[in-house]
């Protein structure tokens, strides 16, 4: 970090680094959504519906807190059905 604080990084590196946080987040989330009991779980999986709902809310509001609350509520309500 000390190295980069004194130097200017190339623009391509800066552009590339913008994708790292979302890539790590997606890798963590997709595993929890699609994998259950070490098997791919797609049919009847309420977490997939909740994921799309949260993605829409996150895109619209740009709020982490609202997105998390929406996700928790969606999983809870969909699992009751």
DAJOMO-V254793 format. One line per field, one symbol per residue. ss: DSSP state (H for helix, E for strand, C for the rest). phi: phi as a letter, one per 20 degrees, with the letter a starting at -180 (. if undefined). psi: psi as a letter, one per 30 degrees, with the letter a starting at -180 (. if undefined). A space follows every 50 residues. Layout:
# DAJOMO-V254793
ss=???
phi=???
psi=???
This chain:
# DAJOMO-V254793
ss=CHHHHCCCCCHHHHHHHCCHHHHHHHHHHHHHHHEECCEECCCCCHHHHH HHHHHHHHHHHCCHHHHHHHHHHHHHHHHHC
phi=.ffffdceefffffffffefffffffffffffeedbllcfcdfmefffff ffffffffffeldffffffffffffffffff
psi=eeeffflklleeeeeefffeeeeeeeeeeeefefkkhglkjekgjffeee eeeeeeeeeefhkeeeeeeeeeeeeeeeff.
